[in-house]
Amino acid sequence: MTESLQYRGALTGHRGWVSSVTTTYEQSNVLVSGSRDKKIMIWELTPEGETVGYARRLLSGHSEPVASVVLSSDGQFALSGSWDKTLRLWDLNTGATVRKFKGHEKDVYSVAFSGDNRQIVSGGRDKTIKLWNTLAECKYSITEDVHTDWISCVVFSPSAKMPLIVSGGWDKLVKVWNLSNCKLRTNLVGHGGVVYTATVSPDGSLCASGGKDATAMLWDVNDGKHLYSLDAGSTINALCFSPKNYWLVAATDVSIKVWDLENKSVLDELTATNPPKCGIPWCVSLTWSADGNSLFAGSTDGNIYVYEVGTA
């Protein structure tokens, strides 16, 4: 009775790469996505229905591709970062932009909410990490010990006891920052190529990072030790820990790999039915439903593929 992922269907609507997908615990039937088509879409999921879900609302406002979208924990607000150098806070009930965050000098690649939703972190092509409050006031710009190249991702650790920010960059480094004083805590060194993604496990103890070197590296967040590496076989565009099982999922250029971290083995590998043309990656964003039963993968073809955990 090994568990595997079964394909359920696709959410179709975006007209460009789906660069970001996000869910939240409070509103388990809602998925929000951001795309290179400059739009953000709110999807209503229908787990019991014939189809996987439908588009409930389209959010317009960004003038360039949307690179990153996250939800507040209550599911009432979405935060987006775009190549237009701004962040936006959206009210999902009305679809309106509540706040516009200006301060980055170049494209914003990644945004995140802190666990209590009171702080926001962003990073991108100007190599700075900025901390904001929800009123769109920039409270701090990290300029010491920063990445020497573009910042591809920023995340808050979910651990309340140890408030940390983790960032990944094109300089091949993953950096762990103390949120209390915005000072560098550790450099996680080991990647042989650009780091595209970094994520922290639900309990805040592990960090996983990946990118151009096709290796998922796992780290102890607190002491900065490299624990082990997993071969993904292809460039890693996104990584996501399961909220339910001790699994790590990677979206690579050619497939979605699911590792069982208990025995460090590949549990499942999902591939495209009609793969994109040579040189274009397939899936570039990932998120689990809050209950860990559904996996959502944003693709370069504009679709969001939905998989369900089942026993084979």
N, C-alpha and C positions, 0 to 999 in steps of 0.2 A: 504493500500500500504506500508507494512513494507518491508524494505530491508533485503536481506539475501545473503548468499554466495552459489553460484552454482559451483559444481565441473566441471572443464574443461578438465583435463587430467593430465598426469605426464611427467616429463622430466627424462628419464632413461639413466644411463651411469655410475654413481658412483658405486664402489664395496664395499662401507663401509658406516658407518653413515655419513649423510650429516650434518656436524657440524655447517655450516655457509652458509647463502645465502644473497646476497646484490644486490641492484639496485641503479641507479642514475638518476637524473632529466634530464641531458643533453642527455643521450643515453637511451631513454625509451624502446628500443627494446632489451636491453642487460641485462642479469642476470649472475652473477658470483657466483660460489659455491665452498666451500672447504669441504674436506671429510677426514675421517679416513683412506681412501685408499691412503693418502699422495698426492693426486692430487687436482688441482684446475681446474674447467671447466668453459669455457665461452660459454654461451648459447645465441642463436639468437631466440628471441621470435617472433611468427607469429600469432598475435591476430586474423587476418582474415582467417587464414589457417585452414585446416582440423585438423592438430595437433597443440599442444601448442607452439612447438618450436623444435630446434635441437641443438646439440652440435657443436660449431664452432671451439673450440680449447681446447686442454688439456695442462695444464702447469705442468711440472715436475721439481723437484729440491729439495723439502723437503724430508728428509730421515725418517721422522716420521709423524704421523697423523697431518693434518692441523686442527687447532682448531678455527680459526677466519679469516675471509676475509672481507675487506671493499674496496669500490671504491672511487677514487678521484671524485670530483664533476663534472669534465668534462668527466668522463668515459674513460679516456686514460690510467689510471694506477690502478692497484690493489695492496693492501697491505695485506700480510698474516702473521699469527703467527702460530708457530708449536710446537709440543712436542719435536722437535729437538733443542729447546732453541733459535732458530733464528726467525727473521722477514725477509721477502723478499718484495721488491718493484718490480712489474712486469710491463713491457710495454705491454699493451694488443694488440697493433697493430702487434708486432713482436713475442710476447710470451716469450720474453727473460727476465731474471732476471737483473734488472738495478742495484740494490743495495742489499747487504746482511747485516743485522743488528745483530751484535754479542755483548753480554753484559749480558744477562740473564744467571743465573747459572742453571736454571731448565726450565721445560716446559713452553712455552708461551701459555696462555689460551685465551687472548683477545687483540685485537689491534683496534685503531681508528685513523681517520684523523680529524684534526680540520676543522672548516668551511672553512677556506681559503686554506686548504690543505698544509699549510707550517709546521705544527707541527703534530707529531705522538705520541701517547701514547700507552704503552703496560703494561701488567701485567700477573702474572701467579703464578707458584708454589714456586718461590723464595721469594714471599711476598713483592716484591718491585714494585713500579710504576716507569716506566722510560719514560722520554720525549726525543724525538729525532727530528732532522731536517731531511729533505728528502735526505740529503747526507749520511744518516746512522750514523751520529755523535750523541752520547748520550749527551744531553745537561744538563740533571739533573736526578738524581735518588732520589725519595722521600723515606727517611728512618725514618723520624720523624712522630709519631702518626699513623704509618702504620697499616695495617691489621695484626692480630696475626696468621693468617692462610692463606691458598692459596687464591689468588685473582682470582675470576671467570670471572669478566667482568670490562671493563673500557670504558667509553664513554665521549665525549666532549658534553657540552651543545651547542645546535645550536644558542643560544642567543649571539649576537655580543657585546651587551651592558654589559653583565655580563659573562666574560669568565670563565667557570667552567669545572672541570672534576668530573665525578661521578664514583665511583668504588663500586663493591659488592664483598663480600668475604665469605669464609667458616667459618669465625668467627661470622656469623649471622648479620654483620653490613653492612650498606650502608654508604659510606663516600663521602662528597662533598668537593672538593678542589678548592682553588683559583688558577687559572692558572697563574696569574701575579707573585705570589711569591711561588707557589707550597706548600702553607701552608694549613693545614686542616681548613675548614670553619665550617662544622658541621658533627656530627655523627647522622645518622638516625637509631634510635634504636627501635626495636619492633618485628623483626622476631624471630620465635621460632626454626629456623633451618638454615642450610646452605643456603646462598643466591647464586643462580645460574645465575640470570640475573637482570640487571637494565637498564632502558631506560628513555630518556627524551623526553617530548612532542615536536612537531615541533616548538612551539613558545617559548620553553625554560622555561615555568613556572611550569610544573609538572614533577615529577619523579615517575616512577612505578618500583617496585622491587618484585621479587618472587623467590621461591626455594622450599626447602624440606618441609616447613610447609604448602604448598598448598594454600597460601594466597597471593593475589596481594595487596601490600600496596601502596597507593598513597600519595605523599608528595608534599608540597609546596617547590620547590627547593630553593627559595630565603631566606625564614625564617626558613626552616628546620622543619616545622610542619607536623605532620601526619594528613592527611585529612580524609581518610576513607580506609576501607579494603574490598576486594572482595574475596569470597570463590571460589577457583578453583576446589575443590574436589579431587585434585591429585597434585603430585609434579609439579611445574612449571619449565620448561626448557628454555623457551624463552618468551619475552614480546615485543610487538610492537604497538605503537600508529599509528592510521590511519593518513595519511597526508591530508585526505579530510574530513572525518567525525569525530565526537567526540567519537571515539571508541578506546577501548584497546583490543588487541588480545593476548591470552595466549596459548602457546603450552604446554600441560600437558602430563603426561605419557600415558593417555588414549584418549585424544581428543584435539580439538582446540576450545577454548571458545572465543566468541566475545561479549564483553560488550558494551552497550550503556552507556557512562558515564553521559549523561544528567539525566537519571533516575536510573543509577546504576543497570540496569537489564541485564540479558543474552539475547542478540539479536539473537544469533545463536550458535549451537554447532555442530562441524563436527567430525565425527568418522571414524576410519579405516574400510575399507571393509574387509580386512583380518588382524586383529590385530596381533602384534608380540607375541611371546611366553611370558608366565608369567615372570614378573620381568624386561623385556626389555621395555623401553619407546617407544612411537610411533614417535612423532615429536619432534625434538630437536633444530630446528632453524626456524626463521620466518623473512620475510620482505614483505613490500608492494611495488607495483610499485609506481613510483613517483606521478602518478595521483590518486592513492588510489583506482583504479578500480580492481586491481588484487592482490591476496594474494598468496605468495609462501611459502610453508612449507617443510623444509628438514627433511627427515625421516631416521630412523635407518635401513630401508631396502634398502637404496641407492637411492630411488626415491625423486624427488621434486614434491610435489603435487600443482597444480595450481587451484585456485578458483577465480570466478568472482563475483563482487557485482551486484546483480540484484534485481528486485522487485518481491516479491512472489505473 
